[in-house]
Amino acid sequence: MSFYPKPTEKTVGAVMSDLNPVRPAPLHPVLDAVEMHMTVPLNRWPKHAIMGTADYKKRQEFLMSDHLKKLPPPGTTDTSAKDMLLSTMFMHKMAQMQRVIQRQGSAASDDPRYIYLYDDMRFKRNIFYWRNFRMNDLPPEIITHIFRIAVWSTSTPDEGTRIRILLTSVCAKWRRLMIEDCTLWSAIWFRDPPPYERSMEWFRRAGGAPLDIRINEHDADWKSKDDDWKYKEDDHRFTTEQMKELMDKLLVKVSQIRMLVLVVDNWPPALVVLNKLQEAAYAGKAINMERLEIHRMGQPLVWLGPGHTPTVLFGGQTRALKYLCLRGVHIDWNATPLSNLSTIDLRKIAMNVAPTLNRFREVLLACPRLQKLSLDGAGPQPSARMPDHIPINLPYLKVLIIGGFSMVYSCYILSQFKAPNVRDLTLMNLTGEDYTTMIAAITARYRELRLLTLYTVNISPTEKGTKAMVRFLYAIPYLSYLRIASMNWHVIEAFNEDPREYGLGKDADADTQSFPQNRQVLCPKLQTLEFQQLSGTKIAEWVARRKELGAPLRRAYVNSPYVNNVTAEEADMIQQVVGLFIAPLGSTTPEERALATCDRYGETI
């Protein structure tokens, strides 16, 4: 019998019957559309839209627009009594639904269908409740605070932009309160075309508030014009002159810029930004930037040749800098002071313009509270290890990302530091050779690991490779979240191996008594799986095996771009064992957010 039994259609039908008894004529025209829309996806795959996803927002927009178009014109008919009645009715339905979920236990709480129904009722309650809430009777400072919550609680910059535009369009009072609050306009995403009239208006409204600026001039179709990168890098729609003009306008408030994120395709605009910031510092302007990201999306691992002089970041005014991310661009590493950083993120930087090993180690030593280190195709220039080489201790490092390196260089990088408290480890794009030796080298180094991400990591399908993987997994007993993509299946199967067959756990007989097969299970606390580009049938078999071993998962997520790769039959097989959900690519699931803030005992840290 399933550890987490899947609610049958009868069970779900019974719940729906309880919550949707035969009704008299609807109290409100929207009910018919709401009920019809709610029940359509129940027996279909992809499964239901979950809160926080784009599909869920689309469903909310459908319900809201359908509601509004069927209402009488404002001021003609008083619907407040009916609206309050309907809001109360749905509130009681939600309470009833909660009792049903509590009786069913994990069978319901981890089943997408129950969550879908509950979220739907909550939104329908809010539709009617919102209409009766006397928002404009609140004091102006309370309304402004509510606006701030609405704007800053969005999950993406794009959504934040949309919310601000909507709030200024409701009425004259809301527009006045919105425009008067400069903090609501201080996060600016330059996505409108040059000369950026909308973004520059927001720049003006921000007044003297600290500024968070994103400039995204990446052409998504640019690389596809020639996948071999023979396309001219200087033949691009965003020019040097356009970037110079934009930076001249922005640097009027350079001391207010708290965050700058730049995404471009080729060298010229990226260099303009670095040079302009250096010039501003040399001109005596204060730079208080805390976060800088520059992403050059063009041909990776290239440099401009010996004629280019790298800039000194911020002219040396880096005292406030906490977060540094450079992709495909470099700076004068030796002349730029880098200390007390919380994040170092280097990607796709040519080796001959990367920092030397000595400079890299100096930076790590100067950042004792470093929390995130990401090295993706970018790292220090190799040099002979000194006889007195001592790994640098990074006790506060929580997130470590290693990718795009050879096996030997990966081991070389990982030998430069110790990070015993890493909770989130990503290994990605490690292909072309066998990385078994690297896995063996990091075994027992990350005992506090909670989240493991494996993207295209090549481990030999031999006894030696399996043994190395089993030993690595045995040494991360608190792992609770696994994210995998494009992995050879023998690596995933290692999670279900018996550690005793590899000389492990022979003295842990007491720990095996709680497992059905009287044997230890690797990563016994693993509860969540997120996958893409893997066989749905094999995933179903794998999670079923975990359940047989007495260590069942609670939830599985498939990333949204790959939902169509999972057939309805495969989805049903997975759903027989574990709740299957859709996670937008790049999103953060609730389980992942919880892991970032809790220790091994579930206490907040």
C-alpha positions as CSV (number, residue, x, y, z in Angstrom):
1,M,0.0,0.0,0.0
2,S,1.3,3.5,-0.9
3,F,3.0,5.4,1.9
4,Y,1.4,8.5,0.5
5,P,-1.7,7.1,-1.1
6,K,-3.0,9.0,-4.1
7,P,-6.5,10.3,-3.6
8,T,-8.7,8.5,-6.0
9,E,-11.1,10.3,-8.4
10,K,-13.8,9.2,-6.0
11,T,-12.0,10.9,-3.1
12,V,-11.5,14.1,-5.0
13,G,-15.1,13.8,-6.4
14,A,-16.4,13.4,-2.9
15,V,-14.5,16.5,-1.7
16,M,-15.9,18.5,-4.6
17,S,-19.3,17.2,-3.9
18,D,-19.0,18.3,-0.3
19,L,-17.9,21.8,-1.4
20,N,-20.1,22.1,-4.4
21,P,-23.6,20.7,-3.5
22,V,-26.4,21.1,-5.9
23,R,-26.8,24.8,-5.9
24,P,-29.9,27.0,-6.6
25,A,-29.7,29.6,-9.2
26,P,-26.3,31.4,-8.8
27,L,-26.1,34.4,-6.5
28,H,-23.7,36.1,-8.9
29,P,-23.0,35.7,-12.6
30,V,-19.3,35.0,-12.0
31,L,-20.0,31.7,-10.2
32,D,-20.9,29.8,-13.3
33,A,-17.6,30.8,-15.0
34,V,-15.6,30.2,-11.9
35,E,-16.9,26.8,-11.2
36,M,-16.6,25.7,-14.8
37,H,-13.0,27.0,-15.0
38,M,-12.1,25.3,-11.7
39,T,-13.2,21.8,-12.7
40,V,-11.7,21.6,-16.2
41,P,-8.1,20.6,-15.3
42,L,-8.9,18.0,-12.7
43,N,-8.3,15.0,-14.9
44,R,-5.7,16.4,-17.2
45,W,-1.9,16.6,-17.4
46,P,-0.2,19.0,-17.1
47,K,-1.5,19.2,-13.5
48,H,-3.0,22.2,-12.0
49,A,-1.7,25.7,-11.8
50,I,-0.1,26.3,-8.4
51,M,0.3,29.6,-6.7
52,G,3.3,31.6,-7.8
53,T,3.4,30.2,-11.3
54,A,2.5,32.0,-14.6
55,D,-0.4,29.7,-15.2
56,Y,-1.9,30.5,-11.8
57,K,-1.7,34.2,-12.6
58,K,-3.4,33.6,-15.9
59,R,-6.2,31.8,-14.1
60,Q,-6.6,34.6,-11.6
61,E,-6.7,37.1,-14.5
62,F,-9.4,35.1,-16.2
63,L,-11.6,34.9,-13.0
64,M,-11.1,38.6,-12.4
65,S,-11.9,39.8,-15.9
66,D,-14.9,37.5,-16.1
67,H,-16.1,38.9,-12.8
68,L,-15.6,42.6,-13.8
69,K,-17.3,42.4,-17.2
70,K,-20.5,40.9,-15.7
71,L,-20.8,43.5,-13.0
72,P,-23.2,46.4,-13.4
73,P,-21.5,49.8,-14.2
74,P,-20.0,51.4,-11.1
75,G,-22.5,53.4,-9.1
76,T,-25.6,52.0,-10.7
77,T,-26.3,49.0,-8.5
78,D,-25.3,48.2,-4.9
79,T,-23.9,44.6,-4.9
80,S,-22.1,44.9,-1.5
81,A,-24.6,42.7,0.3
82,K,-24.3,39.9,-2.2
83,D,-20.5,40.3,-2.4
84,M,-20.1,39.9,1.4
85,L,-22.4,36.9,1.4
86,L,-20.3,35.2,-1.3
87,S,-17.1,36.1,0.4
88,T,-18.3,34.6,3.7
89,M,-19.6,31.5,1.8
90,F,-16.2,30.8,0.3
91,M,-14.5,31.4,3.6
92,H,-16.6,28.7,5.1
93,K,-15.8,26.4,2.2
94,M,-12.1,27.0,2.8
95,A,-12.4,26.0,6.5
96,Q,-14.3,22.9,5.4
97,M,-11.6,22.1,2.9
98,Q,-8.9,22.5,5.6
99,R,-10.7,20.0,7.8
100,V,-10.8,17.5,4.8
101,I,-7.1,18.0,4.2
102,Q,-6.3,17.5,7.9
103,R,-8.3,14.2,8.0
104,Q,-6.6,13.0,4.8
105,G,-3.1,13.9,6.1
106,S,-0.2,13.9,3.7
107,A,-2.3,12.2,1.1
108,A,-4.1,15.5,0.6
109,S,-1.5,18.1,1.7
110,D,1.0,16.8,-0.9
111,D,-1.5,16.3,-3.7
112,P,-1.7,19.1,-6.3
113,R,-5.4,18.7,-6.8
114,Y,-6.3,19.6,-3.2
115,I,-4.0,22.6,-3.3
116,Y,-5.5,23.7,-6.5
117,L,-9.0,23.5,-5.1
118,Y,-8.0,25.4,-1.9
119,D,-6.2,28.1,-3.8
120,D,-9.1,28.5,-6.1
121,M,-11.5,29.0,-3.3
122,R,-9.2,31.5,-1.6
123,F,-9.1,33.6,-4.7
124,K,-12.8,33.5,-5.2
125,R,-13.3,34.6,-1.7
126,N,-10.9,37.5,-2.3
127,I,-12.7,38.6,-5.5
128,F,-15.8,39.5,-3.4
129,Y,-14.0,40.6,-0.3
130,W,-11.8,43.1,-2.2
131,R,-14.9,44.8,-3.7
132,N,-16.1,45.7,-0.2
133,F,-12.9,46.7,1.4
134,R,-13.0,50.5,1.9
135,M,-9.4,51.1,0.9
136,N,-9.7,54.9,0.3
137,D,-11.0,55.4,3.9
138,L,-7.6,54.4,5.2
139,P,-5.0,57.1,6.2
140,P,-2.6,57.9,3.3
141,E,0.4,56.5,5.0
142,I,-1.3,53.1,5.4
143,I,-2.4,53.1,1.8
144,T,1.2,53.9,0.8
145,H,2.5,51.1,2.9
146,I,0.1,48.7,1.2
147,F,1.3,49.8,-2.2
148,R,4.9,49.1,-1.1
149,I,4.0,45.6,-0.1
150,A,2.2,45.0,-3.4
151,V,5.1,46.3,-5.4
152,W,8.0,44.7,-3.5
153,S,6.4,41.3,-3.0
154,T,6.4,40.4,-6.7
155,S,8.5,37.5,-7.8
156,T,10.0,39.1,-10.9
157,P,11.1,42.6,-11.9
158,D,8.7,42.4,-14.9
159,E,5.8,41.8,-12.5
160,G,6.8,44.7,-10.3
161,T,6.8,46.9,-13.3
162,R,3.3,45.8,-14.3
163,I,1.9,46.3,-10.7
164,R,3.2,49.9,-10.5
165,I,1.6,50.7,-13.8
166,L,-1.7,49.2,-12.7
167,L,-1.7,51.0,-9.3
168,T,-1.2,54.4,-11.0
169,S,-4.2,53.8,-13.3
170,V,-6.9,53.1,-10.7
171,C,-7.9,56.6,-9.6
172,A,-6.5,60.1,-9.1
173,K,-5.9,59.5,-5.4
174,W,-3.9,56.3,-5.9
175,R,-1.9,57.9,-8.7
176,R,-1.0,60.9,-6.5
177,L,0.1,58.7,-3.6
178,M,2.1,56.4,-5.9
179,I,4.0,59.2,-7.6
180,E,4.7,61.0,-4.3
181,D,6.5,57.9,-2.8
182,C,9.9,58.0,-4.4
183,T,10.8,54.5,-3.0
184,L,8.2,52.9,-5.3
185,W,10.1,54.0,-8.4
186,S,13.6,53.3,-7.2
187,A,13.8,49.8,-8.8
188,I,14.0,50.4,-12.6
189,W,14.2,47.8,-15.3
190,F,15.2,49.3,-18.6
191,R,13.3,47.2,-21.0
192,D,11.6,49.9,-23.1
193,P,13.4,50.8,-26.3
194,P,15.9,53.7,-26.4
195,P,15.6,56.5,-25.5
196,Y,13.9,54.8,-22.6
197,E,11.2,57.4,-22.0
198,R,9.2,55.2,-19.5
199,S,12.3,54.2,-17.5
200,M,13.7,57.7,-17.4
201,E,10.4,59.0,-16.0
202,W,10.7,56.5,-13.2
203,F,14.3,57.5,-12.7
204,R,13.0,61.1,-12.2
205,R,10.2,60.0,-9.8
206,A,12.8,58.1,-7.7
207,G,14.2,61.4,-6.5
208,G,16.9,60.8,-3.9
209,A,16.0,57.2,-3.1
210,P,18.7,54.4,-3.4
211,L,18.4,53.0,-7.0
212,D,18.3,49.4,-8.1
213,I,18.8,49.5,-11.9
214,R,18.6,46.7,-14.4
215,I,19.5,47.2,-18.1
216,N,18.6,44.2,-20.3
217,E,19.7,44.7,-23.9
218,H,20.2,41.0,-24.7
219,D,18.9,40.0,-28.1
220,A,17.5,36.5,-27.6
221,D,17.8,35.8,-31.3
222,W,21.4,37.1,-31.7
223,K,23.3,33.8,-31.1
224,S,20.9,31.8,-33.2
225,K,22.0,33.8,-36.3
226,D,25.1,31.7,-36.2
227,D,25.6,29.0,-33.7
228,D,29.3,28.8,-34.5
229,W,29.9,32.3,-33.3
230,K,31.1,33.5,-36.8
231,Y,28.6,36.3,-36.6
232,K,30.3,39.6,-36.1
233,E,30.2,40.7,-32.5
234,D,30.1,44.3,-33.4
235,D,27.0,43.9,-35.7
236,H,24.4,44.4,-33.1
237,R,21.3,46.6,-32.5
238,F,22.6,48.1,-29.2
239,T,25.5,50.4,-29.9
240,T,28.3,52.0,-28.0
241,E,26.8,55.4,-28.5
242,Q,23.5,54.4,-27.0
243,M,25.2,53.0,-23.9
244,K,27.3,56.2,-23.5
245,E,24.2,58.3,-23.7
246,L,22.3,56.2,-21.2
247,M,25.2,56.0,-18.7
248,D,25.7,59.8,-18.9
249,K,22.0,60.2,-17.8
250,L,22.2,57.6,-15.0
251,L,25.6,58.7,-13.5
252,V,24.0,62.0,-12.6
253,K,22.8,60.0,-9.6
254,V,25.8,57.7,-9.4
255,S,26.1,58.0,-5.6
256,Q,22.5,56.8,-5.2
257,I,22.9,53.6,-7.3
258,R,22.8,50.7,-4.9
259,M,22.5,47.9,-7.5
260,L,23.4,47.7,-11.2
261,V,22.6,44.7,-13.4
262,L,23.7,44.9,-17.0
263,V,22.9,42.2,-19.7
264,V,24.4,42.8,-23.1
265,D,25.6,40.7,-26.0
266,N,29.0,42.1,-27.0
267,W,32.0,43.9,-25.6
268,P,31.5,47.6,-26.5
269,P,28.5,48.4,-24.2
270,A,29.9,46.4,-21.4
271,L,33.2,48.2,-21.6
272,V,31.4,51.6,-21.7
273,V,29.8,50.8,-18.3
274,L,33.1,49.8,-16.7
275,N,34.9,52.8,-18.1
276,K,32.2,55.3,-17.2
277,L,32.1,54.1,-13.6
278,Q,35.9,54.4,-13.4
279,E,35.8,57.9,-14.9
280,A,33.1,59.0,-12.4
281,A,35.2,57.8,-9.5
282,Y,38.3,59.5,-10.8
283,A,36.2,62.7,-11.2
284,G,35.6,62.7,-7.4
285,K,32.1,61.3,-7.4
286,A,31.2,58.9,-4.6
287,I,30.2,55.4,-5.6
288,N,28.2,53.4,-3.0
289,M,27.2,50.5,-5.1
290,E,26.5,47.3,-3.1
291,R,25.8,44.9,-6.0
292,L,27.2,44.8,-9.5
293,E,26.4,42.3,-12.2
294,I,27.7,42.5,-15.8
295,H,26.7,39.7,-18.2
296,R,28.2,39.6,-21.7
297,M,26.2,37.0,-23.4
298,G,28.3,36.8,-26.6
299,Q,31.1,34.4,-27.5
300,P,32.4,33.1,-24.2
301,L,36.0,32.8,-23.0
302,V,37.5,35.4,-25.4
303,W,39.4,38.6,-24.6
304,L,40.1,41.8,-26.5
305,G,43.9,41.3,-27.0
306,P,47.0,43.0,-25.5
307,G,45.8,46.4,-26.6
308,H,43.0,46.6,-24.1
309,T,43.7,48.0,-20.6
310,P,41.3,46.5,-18.0
311,T,39.5,49.0,-15.8
312,V,39.9,49.4,-12.0
313,L,36.4,48.7,-10.8
314,F,34.7,51.9,-9.5
315,G,38.2,53.5,-9.6
316,G,38.9,51.6,-6.4
317,Q,35.8,52.8,-4.5
318,T,34.6,49.3,-3.7
319,R,34.2,49.6,0.1
320,A,30.4,49.2,-0.1
321,L,30.4,46.4,-2.7
322,K,29.0,43.1,-1.3
323,Y,27.9,41.2,-4.5
324,L,30.1,40.9,-7.6
325,C,29.0,39.0,-10.7
326,L,31.1,39.1,-13.9
327,R,30.2,37.0,-16.9
328,G,32.5,37.2,-20.0
329,V,34.2,40.5,-18.8
330,H,37.2,41.1,-16.6
331,I,38.7,43.9,-14.5
332,D,42.1,44.9,-13.2
333,W,42.1,42.3,-10.5
334,N,45.3,43.4,-8.8
335,A,44.4,47.2,-8.7
336,T,40.8,46.6,-7.6
337,P,40.3,46.3,-3.8
338,L,38.0,43.4,-3.2
339,S,37.1,42.6,0.4
340,N,34.2,41.7,2.7
341,L,32.1,40.4,-0.2
342,S,29.2,38.1,0.5
343,T,29.0,36.8,-3.1
344,I,31.6,36.2,-5.8
345,D,30.2,34.9,-9.1
346,L,32.5,34.6,-12.0
347,R,31.5,33.0,-15.4
348,K,33.0,32.4,-18.8
349,I,36.2,34.5,-18.3
350,A,39.2,33.7,-20.5
351,M,42.0,32.1,-18.4
352,N,44.7,34.6,-19.5
353,V,42.7,37.5,-18.1
354,A,41.5,35.7,-14.9
355,P,43.0,36.6,-11.5
356,T,46.2,34.8,-10.6
357,L,46.0,32.1,-8.0
358,N,47.7,34.4,-5.4
359,R,45.3,37.2,-6.1
360,F,42.3,34.8,-5.9
361,R,43.4,33.5,-2.6
362,E,44.0,37.1,-1.3
363,V,40.4,37.9,-2.2
364,L,39.1,34.8,-0.4
365,L,41.1,35.7,2.7
366,A,39.7,39.2,2.5
367,C,36.1,37.9,2.4
368,P,35.9,35.8,5.6
369,R,32.1,35.9,5.7
370,L,31.7,34.9,2.0
371,Q,28.3,33.2,1.6
372,K,28.2,32.3,-2.1
373,L,31.0,31.3,-4.4
374,S,30.1,30.5,-8.1
375,L,32.8,29.6,-10.6
376,D,31.3,28.6,-13.9
377,G,34.0,28.4,-16.6
378,A,36.0,31.0,-14.7
379,G,38.6,30.6,-12.1
380,P,42.2,31.6,-11.1
381,Q,45.1,31.0,-13.5
382,P,46.8,27.7,-12.6
383,S,50.2,27.8,-11.0
384,A,52.4,25.4,-9.1
385,R,51.1,24.7,-5.6
386,M,53.4,26.1,-3.0
387,P,54.8,23.6,-0.5
388,D,53.1,25.4,2.4
389,H,49.7,25.5,0.6
390,I,46.9,25.6,3.2
391,P,43.2,25.6,2.1
392,I,41.5,28.8,3.0
393,N,38.7,28.4,5.6
394,L,35.3,29.7,4.5
395,P,33.1,28.9,7.5
396,Y,30.2,31.1,6.3
397,L,30.0,29.8,2.8
398,K,26.5,28.3,2.2
399,V,26.2,28.2,-1.6
400,L,28.9,26.7,-3.9
401,I,28.7,26.3,-7.7
402,I,31.3,24.6,-9.8
403,G,30.9,24.1,-13.5
404,G,32.5,24.1,-16.9
405,F,36.0,22.8,-15.8
406,S,38.1,19.9,-16.6
407,M,38.4,17.2,-14.0
408,V,41.9,18.1,-13.0
409,Y,41.1,21.8,-12.8
410,S,38.0,21.1,-10.8
411,C,40.1,19.3,-8.2
412,Y,42.6,22.1,-8.3
413,I,39.9,24.7,-7.5
414,L,38.3,22.7,-4.8
415,S,41.6,22.2,-3.0
416,Q,42.0,26.0,-2.5
417,F,39.4,26.3,0.3
418,K,37.5,24.5,3.0
419,A,33.8,25.1,3.3
420,P,32.4,22.7,6.0
421,N,29.0,24.5,6.2
422,V,28.0,24.5,2.6
423,R,24.2,23.8,2.4
424,D,23.7,24.2,-1.4
425,L,26.1,22.5,-3.9
426,T,25.8,22.7,-7.6
427,L,27.9,20.7,-10.0
428,M,27.2,21.4,-13.7
429,N,28.5,21.0,-17.2
430,L,31.3,18.6,-16.1
431,T,31.6,16.5,-19.2
432,G,34.1,15.0,-21.7
433,E,35.9,12.9,-19.2
434,D,35.3,10.9,-16.0
435,Y,34.8,13.0,-12.9
436,T,34.9,10.1,-10.4
437,T,38.2,11.4,-9.0
438,M,36.6,14.8,-8.3
439,I,33.6,13.2,-6.5
440,A,36.0,11.2,-4.4
441,A,38.0,14.4,-3.5
442,I,34.9,16.2,-2.2
443,T,33.5,13.2,-0.2
444,A,32.9,14.0,3.5
445,R,33.6,17.7,2.9
446,Y,30.0,18.9,2.9
447,R,28.2,17.1,5.7
448,E,25.8,19.9,6.2
449,L,24.5,19.8,2.6
450,R,20.8,20.2,2.2
451,L,20.4,20.9,-1.5
452,L,22.3,19.1,-4.3
453,T,22.1,20.1,-8.0
454,L,23.6,17.8,-10.7
455,Y,23.4,19.1,-14.2
456,T,25.3,17.0,-16.8
457,V,28.0,15.5,-14.6
458,N,29.9,12.6,-16.1
459,I,30.6,9.8,-13.6
460,S,31.9,6.5,-14.9
461,P,29.3,3.6,-15.1
462,T,31.9,1.3,-13.5
463,E,32.2,-0.2,-10.0
464,K,34.7,2.5,-9.2
465,G,32.3,5.3,-10.3
466,T,29.4,3.8,-8.4
467,K,31.4,3.3,-5.3
468,A,32.7,6.9,-5.3
469,M,29.1,8.2,-5.8
470,V,27.8,6.0,-2.9
471,R,30.5,7.1,-0.6
472,F,29.8,10.7,-1.5
473,L,26.0,10.3,-0.8
474,Y,26.7,8.4,2.4
475,A,28.6,11.5,3.7
476,I,25.6,13.9,3.2
477,P,23.0,12.4,5.5
478,Y,20.9,15.6,5.8
479,L,20.3,16.1,2.1
480,S,16.6,16.8,1.6
481,Y,16.4,18.4,-1.9
482,L,17.7,17.0,-5.1
483,R,17.7,18.8,-8.4
484,I,18.8,16.8,-11.5
485,A,18.9,17.3,-15.3
486,S,20.5,15.5,-18.2
487,M,22.2,12.9,-16.0
488,N,23.2,9.4,-16.9
489,W,20.8,7.2,-15.0
490,H,23.3,5.0,-13.2
491,V,24.3,8.1,-11.2
492,I,20.7,8.6,-10.0
493,E,20.4,4.9,-9.3
494,A,23.3,5.2,-6.8
495,F,20.9,6.9,-4.4
496,N,19.1,3.5,-3.9
497,E,22.3,1.4,-3.4
498,D,22.9,-0.5,-0.2
499,P,25.9,1.2,1.5
500,R,26.8,-2.0,3.3
501,E,27.8,-3.5,-0.1
502,Y,30.5,-0.7,-0.3
503,G,31.9,-1.2,3.2
504,L,29.7,1.5,4.8
505,G,27.3,1.5,7.7
506,K,28.2,-2.0,9.0
507,D,28.2,-0.7,12.6
508,A,24.9,1.2,12.3
509,D,22.5,-1.7,12.9
510,A,20.4,0.4,15.3
511,D,19.8,2.9,12.5
512,T,18.4,0.2,10.1
513,Q,15.6,-1.0,12.3
514,S,13.3,1.8,11.2
515,F,13.6,0.8,7.5
516,P,11.4,-2.0,6.1
517,Q,14.2,-3.9,4.5
518,N,16.5,-3.7,7.5
519,R,19.2,-1.8,5.7
520,Q,20.5,1.7,5.7
521,V,19.2,4.1,3.0
522,L,21.4,6.7,1.5
523,C,20.2,10.3,2.1
524,P,17.3,9.2,4.3
525,K,16.0,12.7,4.8
526,L,15.6,13.3,1.0
527,Q,12.0,14.6,0.5
528,T,11.9,16.7,-2.6
529,L,13.0,16.0,-6.2
530,E,13.2,18.6,-9.0
531,F,13.9,17.2,-12.5
532,Q,14.1,18.0,-16.2
533,Q,15.2,16.2,-19.3
534,L,14.8,12.8,-17.7
535,S,12.6,9.8,-18.4
536,G,9.3,10.1,-16.6
537,T,9.0,6.3,-16.4
538,K,12.4,6.0,-14.7
539,I,11.6,8.8,-12.3
540,A,8.4,7.0,-11.3
541,E,10.4,3.7,-10.8
542,W,13.0,5.6,-8.8
543,V,10.6,7.3,-6.4
544,A,8.7,4.0,-6.0
545,R,12.0,2.3,-5.0
546,R,12.7,5.1,-2.4
547,K,9.3,4.3,-0.9
548,E,10.0,0.6,-0.8
549,L,13.2,1.3,1.1
550,G,11.2,3.3,3.7
551,A,12.5,6.7,2.6
552,P,9.6,8.1,0.5
553,L,9.7,11.5,-1.2
554,R,6.9,14.0,-0.4
555,R,7.0,16.1,-3.6
556,A,8.4,16.0,-7.1
557,Y,8.7,19.0,-9.4
558,V,9.1,19.0,-13.2
559,N,10.4,22.3,-14.7
560,S,7.8,24.0,-16.8
561,P,9.6,24.0,-20.2
562,Y,9.9,20.2,-20.0
563,V,6.3,19.3,-18.9
564,N,5.4,18.1,-22.3
565,N,8.2,15.5,-22.1
566,V,6.3,13.8,-19.3
567,T,3.3,11.9,-20.7
568,A,0.0,11.6,-18.9
569,E,0.7,8.0,-18.2
570,E,4.1,8.8,-16.7
571,A,2.7,11.6,-14.7
572,D,0.1,9.2,-13.3
573,M,2.8,6.7,-12.4
574,I,4.7,9.3,-10.5
575,Q,1.5,10.6,-8.8
576,Q,0.8,7.1,-7.5
577,V,3.8,7.6,-5.2
578,V,4.5,11.3,-4.7
579,G,2.7,14.6,-5.4
580,L,3.8,15.9,-8.8
581,F,4.0,19.7,-9.3
582,I,5.2,22.1,-12.0
583,A,8.0,24.5,-11.1
584,P,8.8,27.4,-13.5
585,L,12.4,27.2,-14.7
586,G,14.6,29.3,-12.4
587,S,11.9,29.7,-9.7
588,T,12.4,28.9,-6.0
589,T,10.1,26.3,-4.6
590,P,8.7,26.5,-1.0
591,E,10.9,23.7,0.1
592,E,14.0,25.4,-1.3
593,R,13.1,28.6,0.5
594,A,12.6,26.7,3.7
595,L,16.0,25.0,3.5
596,A,17.7,28.4,3.1
597,T,16.5,29.5,6.6
598,C,16.5,26.3,8.7
599,D,19.2,24.1,10.3
600,R,19.3,20.3,10.4
601,Y,16.7,20.3,13.2
602,G,14.3,22.6,11.4
603,E,15.1,25.6,13.5
604,T,15.3,29.0,11.9
605,I,18.9,30.3,11.4
